[in-house]
């Protein structure tokens, strides 16, 4: 009996063997350096802590030879011809279109610098392919045609909110891909939601910190603050450089800086009339021209934090921690085009209709929302007639959020919003607003 395999199958089989060997090699290198780090750590404590005899701050000759052999074995994969490596990664990218299988591409980018550059060149942005791959994809605009469907799980005990990629927890189960997590902290004058890439570390000094959402005293206005400066904007001119600044001080200043990228405002319901909450979102860094044909929204390609001793320290405002706003306008020649480019994108609630039989306000969520809630909303773009935005673009739902179960909510977003921006807007609904209901 003869068994035949297609070329793509053979490539995938060889690729899996590559990652098996790389994993073994990575574990060997990790264990080797871990022993050396533990020995150095024990050595720094002084004489009261005795390091094991097998540990040494400096790698032994046997360890060096083992490391050389591991590096030699790894070089077989790092020295692959670029044309062959490009073809392999292209095939993998085309076949692995969903998580958790898509983590293979992340593993490809972690092998070495050449693999990382080729993988980054093959993997497209969510706007182009509709998929989320690298962490930077969470700050890139979503696709234009079909929205990216996610869901949010709320944990009341810990006041945490987790954003997952997928239709619902019932369909995804344990295979859900965690995108972002947020922790709610109540203060005397405001409420803050700290947003992170992981679900167990919300410190602003951590590399996983993305940004935060901060409310005013009444909970009617929220500010979306990014932990990094905009990728296409220079730092403020009033930043005074300090030549003799320790690296730790620079890291603390970078972690403490926040940049205002948007506001979410809720209208006061003075008459206490029945109806959904009315909200208005102003995205300062996204121009209204982005939703036009041929328009473009800011698309960062990498994280812009720079940790070096010569970096200019970012300003820390005293008293109230105010964000720093940047104009998102381009360098157009005409005054009208420049004015249009600098006009921020404004999102408002899509007008609901009154259902006579159900005696409630209704929106068409196309089956994505199943439980009536005051938190449910759909956002569409609002433009002035002078801005020449097509009516069809103003009717498209850019972000929708709604309840499907106890502490389970859906979140679907599309261009020009990113996952981080959409998640921050949805988090504003979880804060109590007695003046708006």
C-alpha positions as CSV (number, residue, x, y, z in Angstrom):
1,X,0.0,0.0,0.0
2,X,1.5,3.3,-1.1
3,X,0.7,6.5,0.8
4,X,1.1,9.8,-1.0
5,X,1.2,13.3,0.4
6,X,0.5,16.6,-1.2
7,X,3.4,19.2,-1.2
8,X,1.5,21.4,1.3
9,X,1.1,18.4,3.6
10,X,4.8,17.6,3.4
11,X,5.7,21.2,4.1
12,X,3.4,21.3,7.2
13,X,4.9,18.0,8.4
14,X,8.4,19.3,8.1
15,X,7.4,22.6,9.7
16,X,6.0,20.8,12.7
17,X,9.3,19.0,13.1
18,X,11.1,22.3,12.9
19,X,9.1,23.7,15.8
20,X,9.5,20.5,17.8
21,X,13.3,20.8,17.6
22,X,13.2,24.6,18.2
23,X,11.1,24.0,21.3
24,X,13.5,21.5,22.6
25,X,16.4,23.8,21.9
26,X,14.7,26.7,23.5
27,X,14.0,24.7,26.6
28,X,17.6,23.7,26.8
29,X,18.9,27.2,26.4
30,X,16.3,28.5,28.9
31,X,17.2,25.9,31.5
32,X,20.9,26.7,31.0
33,X,20.5,30.4,31.5
34,X,18.0,29.9,34.3
35,X,20.6,28.0,36.3
36,X,23.1,30.8,35.7
37,X,20.6,33.5,36.7
38,X,19.7,31.6,39.9
39,X,23.3,31.3,40.8
40,X,23.9,35.0,40.2
41,X,20.8,35.8,42.2
42,X,22.0,33.7,45.1
43,X,25.4,35.2,44.9
44,X,24.0,38.8,45.3
45,X,22.4,37.9,48.6
46,X,25.7,37.5,50.4
47,X,27.2,34.8,52.6
48,X,24.0,34.0,54.4
49,X,22.7,32.4,51.2
50,X,24.7,29.5,49.9
51,X,24.4,28.6,46.3
52,X,24.3,25.0,45.2
53,X,27.6,23.4,44.1
54,X,26.3,22.7,40.6
55,X,25.4,26.4,40.1
56,X,27.9,29.1,39.1
57,X,27.5,32.7,38.0
58,X,29.7,31.8,35.0
59,X,28.8,29.0,32.6
60,X,31.1,26.1,32.8
61,X,33.0,24.7,29.8
62,X,30.6,21.8,29.5
63,X,27.7,24.3,29.4
64,X,29.5,26.4,26.8
65,X,30.0,23.4,24.6
66,X,26.4,22.4,25.0
67,X,25.3,25.9,24.1
68,X,27.5,25.8,21.0
69,X,26.0,22.6,19.9
70,X,22.5,23.9,20.4
71,X,23.3,27.1,18.5
72,X,24.8,25.0,15.7
73,X,21.6,22.9,15.5
74,X,19.5,26.0,15.5
75,X,21.5,27.6,12.7
76,X,20.1,25.0,10.3
77,X,16.8,26.7,10.5
78,X,18.0,30.3,10.7
79,X,20.2,29.9,7.6
80,X,17.3,28.7,5.4
81,X,17.2,30.3,1.9
82,X,15.0,33.4,2.1
83,X,12.9,32.2,-0.9
84,X,12.2,28.8,0.7
85,X,11.4,30.4,4.0
86,X,9.1,33.0,2.4
87,X,7.2,30.2,0.6
88,X,6.8,28.2,3.8
89,X,5.5,31.1,5.8
90,X,3.1,32.2,3.1
91,X,1.6,28.7,3.0
92,X,1.3,28.6,6.8
93,X,-0.3,32.0,6.8
94,X,-2.8,31.0,4.2
95,X,-3.8,27.7,6.0
96,X,-3.8,28.9,9.6
97,X,-6.6,31.4,9.6
98,X,-8.0,31.1,13.1
99,X,-6.8,30.8,16.7
100,X,-5.2,28.7,18.3
101,X,-3.6,27.5,15.0
102,X,-2.6,31.0,14.1
103,X,-0.1,31.0,17.0
104,X,2.3,29.2,14.7
105,X,2.9,32.5,12.9
106,X,3.8,34.1,16.2
107,X,6.2,31.2,16.8
108,X,7.8,31.9,13.3
109,X,8.4,35.5,14.2
110,X,10.1,34.4,17.5
111,X,12.8,32.2,15.9
112,X,15.3,34.9,14.8
113,X,15.5,38.2,13.2
114,X,15.4,37.0,9.6
115,X,12.3,34.8,10.4
116,X,10.7,37.8,12.1
117,X,11.2,40.2,9.2
118,X,9.8,37.7,6.7
119,X,6.9,36.8,8.9
120,X,6.0,40.5,9.5
121,X,6.1,41.1,5.7
122,X,3.8,38.2,5.0
123,X,1.2,38.9,7.8
124,X,-1.1,41.7,6.9
125,X,-3.0,44.2,9.1
126,X,-6.6,43.4,10.2
127,X,-7.8,46.0,7.7
128,X,-6.3,44.0,4.9
129,X,-6.9,40.4,6.0
130,X,-9.5,40.6,8.7
131,X,-7.4,38.5,11.2
132,X,-5.6,39.4,14.4
133,X,-2.1,37.9,14.7
134,X,0.4,40.0,16.7
135,X,-0.2,42.2,19.7
136,X,0.2,45.3,17.6
137,X,-2.9,44.2,15.7
138,X,-5.0,45.3,18.6
139,X,-4.1,48.9,17.9
140,X,-4.6,48.7,14.2
141,X,-8.0,49.4,12.5
142,X,-10.3,46.5,11.8
143,X,-11.5,45.4,8.4
144,X,-13.7,47.6,6.3
145,X,-16.2,45.1,5.0
146,X,-17.0,42.6,7.8
147,X,-16.6,43.3,11.5
148,X,-14.4,41.3,13.9
149,X,-16.6,39.5,16.3
150,X,-15.6,39.3,20.0
151,X,-17.2,38.9,23.4
152,X,-16.5,40.3,26.8
153,X,-16.7,38.4,30.1
154,X,-17.3,40.3,33.3
155,X,-16.2,39.1,36.7
156,X,-18.0,41.0,39.4
157,X,-15.9,39.7,42.3
158,X,-12.6,40.9,40.9
159,X,-14.0,43.8,38.8
160,X,-12.2,42.6,35.8
161,X,-13.3,42.4,32.1
162,X,-11.8,40.2,29.5
163,X,-12.1,40.6,25.8
164,X,-12.0,37.4,23.8
165,X,-11.9,36.7,20.0
166,X,-14.9,34.7,18.9
167,X,-18.6,34.5,18.6
168,X,-19.5,33.4,22.2
169,X,-18.0,31.4,25.1
170,X,-20.4,28.6,24.3
171,X,-18.9,28.2,20.8
172,X,-15.3,29.0,21.6
173,X,-15.1,27.3,25.0
174,X,-11.5,27.0,26.4
175,X,-10.1,27.7,22.9
176,X,-11.0,31.4,23.1
177,X,-8.2,33.8,22.4
178,X,-7.7,36.4,25.1
179,X,-7.1,39.8,23.4
180,X,-7.3,42.4,26.2
181,X,-8.2,42.6,29.9
182,X,-9.3,45.5,32.0
183,X,-9.5,46.1,35.8
184,X,-12.0,48.6,37.3
185,X,-10.8,50.7,40.1
186,X,-13.1,53.1,42.0
187,X,-11.6,56.3,43.3
188,X,-13.0,59.3,45.2
189,X,-13.4,61.5,42.2
190,X,-13.4,59.1,39.2
191,X,-13.4,55.5,38.0
192,X,-10.5,54.1,36.1
193,X,-10.2,51.0,33.9
194,X,-6.6,49.8,33.4
195,X,-6.3,47.9,30.1
196,X,-3.6,45.2,29.7
197,X,-2.6,42.4,27.3
198,X,-2.7,39.9,30.1
199,X,-5.3,39.2,32.7
200,X,-3.1,39.2,35.8
201,X,-0.9,42.3,35.5
202,X,-2.4,45.8,35.2
203,X,0.6,47.8,36.4
204,X,1.4,50.8,34.3
205,X,5.1,50.0,34.6
206,X,4.6,46.6,32.9
207,X,5.3,46.0,29.2
208,X,1.8,44.6,28.9
209,X,0.1,47.9,29.8
210,X,-1.8,49.3,26.9
211,X,-3.8,52.2,28.3
212,X,-6.7,53.2,30.5
213,X,-10.2,54.7,30.6
214,X,-10.9,57.4,33.1
215,X,-14.3,58.9,34.0
216,X,-15.3,62.2,35.5
217,X,-17.0,62.5,38.9
218,X,-20.6,61.9,37.6
219,X,-19.6,59.1,35.2
220,X,-20.9,61.0,32.2
221,X,-17.7,61.6,30.4
222,X,-14.8,59.3,29.8
223,X,-11.3,59.8,28.5
224,X,-9.5,57.1,26.5
225,X,-5.8,57.3,27.3
226,X,-3.1,55.5,25.4
227,X,0.1,54.4,27.2
228,X,2.2,55.2,24.1
229,X,2.5,58.3,22.0
230,X,0.9,58.3,18.6
231,X,3.1,56.6,16.0
232,X,3.0,59.5,13.5
233,X,3.3,62.4,16.0
234,X,6.4,64.0,17.6
235,X,6.7,64.5,21.3
236,X,5.6,67.8,22.7
237,X,8.1,70.6,22.3
238,X,8.0,71.4,26.0
239,X,9.8,68.2,26.9
240,X,13.0,69.2,28.6
241,X,15.8,66.7,28.1
242,X,17.9,65.6,31.0
243,X,21.2,64.2,30.1
244,X,22.0,62.4,33.4
245,X,18.8,60.4,33.8
246,X,18.9,56.9,35.1
247,X,17.2,54.2,33.0
248,X,14.8,53.4,35.8
249,X,13.6,57.0,36.0
250,X,13.1,57.0,32.2
251,X,11.0,53.8,32.4
252,X,8.9,55.3,35.2
253,X,8.2,58.5,33.2
254,X,7.3,56.5,30.1
255,X,5.0,54.3,32.2
256,X,3.3,57.3,33.8
257,X,2.6,59.2,30.5
258,X,-0.8,58.9,29.0
259,X,-2.0,60.3,25.6
260,X,-5.6,61.4,25.0
261,X,-6.9,59.6,22.0
262,X,-10.7,59.9,22.5
263,X,-13.6,60.9,24.7
264,X,-16.9,59.2,25.4
265,X,-19.7,61.5,26.6
266,X,-23.2,60.5,27.8
267,X,-26.1,62.9,27.7
268,X,-27.8,63.7,31.0
269,X,-31.4,62.4,31.2
270,X,-33.0,65.2,33.1
271,X,-36.6,64.4,32.2
272,X,-36.2,60.7,33.1
273,X,-37.8,59.6,29.8
274,X,-37.6,56.0,28.7
275,X,-35.0,55.1,26.2
276,X,-31.5,53.9,25.7
277,X,-28.4,55.9,26.8
278,X,-27.3,58.6,24.4
279,X,-23.6,58.7,23.9
280,X,-21.1,60.6,21.7
281,X,-17.6,59.4,21.0
282,X,-14.9,61.8,19.6
283,X,-11.8,60.0,18.3
284,X,-9.2,62.7,18.3
285,X,-6.6,60.8,16.3
286,X,-8.9,59.4,13.6
287,X,-9.9,62.0,10.9
288,X,-13.4,62.0,9.5
289,X,-11.8,61.5,6.1
290,X,-10.8,58.0,7.1
291,X,-14.3,56.6,6.3
292,X,-14.3,58.1,2.9
293,X,-13.3,56.2,-0.2
294,X,-9.5,56.2,-0.2
295,X,-9.3,57.6,3.3
296,X,-6.8,56.2,5.8
297,X,-6.8,55.8,9.6
298,X,-3.6,55.8,11.7
299,X,-2.1,52.3,11.6
300,X,0.9,51.7,13.9
301,X,3.2,49.0,12.8
302,X,5.1,48.6,16.1
303,X,5.0,49.7,19.7
304,X,6.7,53.1,20.0
305,X,8.0,52.9,23.5
306,X,11.8,53.4,23.5
307,X,13.7,52.3,26.6
308,X,17.2,53.8,26.4
309,X,19.2,56.1,28.6
310,X,19.3,58.8,26.0
311,X,15.5,58.9,25.4
312,X,13.8,62.2,26.2
313,X,11.7,61.8,29.4
314,X,8.0,62.3,28.9
315,X,6.3,64.9,30.9
316,X,4.3,64.1,34.0
317,X,1.6,66.6,34.8
318,X,1.2,67.6,38.4
319,X,-2.1,67.5,40.1
320,X,-4.7,66.1,37.8
321,X,-3.2,63.6,35.4
322,X,-4.3,65.1,32.1
323,X,-3.6,63.3,28.8
324,X,-1.7,64.9,26.0
325,X,-3.7,65.6,22.8
326,X,-2.3,65.4,19.3
327,X,-3.8,66.8,16.1
328,X,-4.1,64.1,13.5
329,X,-4.0,66.4,10.5
330,X,-1.8,65.8,7.6
331,X,0.4,68.2,5.6
332,X,-2.1,69.1,2.7
333,X,-1.5,72.2,0.7
334,X,-5.0,73.6,0.5
335,X,-6.8,75.0,3.5
336,X,-10.0,73.1,3.0
337,X,-8.4,69.7,2.7
338,X,-6.3,70.4,5.8
339,X,-9.4,71.5,7.7
340,X,-11.2,68.3,6.6
341,X,-8.3,66.1,7.5
342,X,-8.1,67.6,11.0
343,X,-11.8,67.1,11.8
344,X,-12.0,64.1,14.2
345,X,-14.3,61.1,13.7
346,X,-17.5,61.5,15.8
347,X,-19.6,58.4,16.6
348,X,-23.2,58.6,17.9
349,X,-25.9,56.1,18.7
350,X,-27.9,54.7,15.8
351,X,-31.5,55.9,16.2
352,X,-33.6,53.0,17.6
353,X,-37.2,52.4,16.6
354,X,-40.1,51.9,19.0
355,X,-41.6,48.4,18.9
356,X,-45.4,48.6,19.6
357,X,-45.8,45.0,20.6
358,X,-42.8,44.8,22.9
359,X,-43.2,48.3,24.1
360,X,-39.5,49.0,24.0
361,X,-36.8,50.6,21.9
362,X,-35.3,48.1,19.4
363,X,-32.2,47.9,17.3
364,X,-31.3,45.3,14.7
365,X,-28.2,43.5,16.1
366,X,-28.6,40.7,13.5
367,X,-28.8,38.0,16.2
368,X,-25.7,39.1,18.1
369,X,-27.6,40.5,21.1
370,X,-30.3,38.4,22.8
371,X,-30.9,40.2,26.2
372,X,-32.5,43.6,26.5
373,X,-30.3,46.0,28.4
374,X,-29.7,49.7,28.8
375,X,-26.0,49.0,28.0
376,X,-26.8,47.8,24.4
377,X,-25.7,50.3,21.7
378,X,-24.8,50.7,18.1
379,X,-22.4,53.5,16.9
380,X,-22.4,55.1,13.5
381,X,-20.3,58.0,12.1
382,X,-21.7,61.5,12.1
383,X,-20.6,64.0,9.5
384,X,-21.6,67.5,8.3
385,X,-22.9,68.0,4.8
386,X,-19.8,70.0,4.0
387,X,-17.5,67.0,4.6
388,X,-19.0,65.1,1.7
389,X,-19.3,61.7,3.5
390,X,-21.5,59.3,1.6
391,X,-24.8,58.4,3.3
392,X,-24.0,54.7,3.0
393,X,-20.9,55.2,5.1
394,X,-22.8,57.1,7.8
395,X,-25.3,54.2,8.1
396,X,-22.7,51.5,8.6
397,X,-22.5,50.3,12.2
398,X,-18.8,50.8,13.2
399,X,-19.2,49.4,16.8
400,X,-22.0,47.4,18.4
401,X,-22.2,46.1,22.0
402,X,-24.9,44.1,23.7
403,X,-25.8,41.5,26.3
404,X,-26.3,37.8,25.5
405,X,-26.2,36.3,29.0
406,X,-25.3,36.9,32.6
407,X,-22.0,38.9,32.6
408,X,-21.5,38.0,28.9
409,X,-21.5,40.7,26.2
410,X,-20.7,40.8,22.5
411,X,-18.5,43.4,20.9
412,X,-18.2,43.7,17.1
413,X,-16.0,46.4,15.6
414,X,-14.8,47.4,12.2
415,X,-12.7,50.1,10.4
416,X,-11.6,52.7,11.4
417,X,-11.7,51.6,15.1
418,X,-9.1,49.3,16.6
419,X,-9.8,46.6,19.2
420,X,-8.3,48.7,22.0
421,X,-10.4,51.7,21.1
422,X,-13.6,49.6,20.8
423,X,-12.9,47.9,24.1
424,X,-12.4,51.2,25.9
425,X,-15.6,52.6,24.5
426,X,-17.5,49.4,25.6
427,X,-15.9,49.6,29.1
428,X,-17.6,53.0,29.6
429,X,-21.0,51.2,29.6
430,X,-20.1,49.2,32.7
431,X,-19.8,52.2,34.9
432,X,-22.9,53.3,36.8
433,X,-24.7,56.4,35.4
434,X,-27.7,57.3,37.4
435,X,-27.9,60.7,35.7
436,X,-28.1,59.1,32.3
437,X,-30.8,56.5,32.8
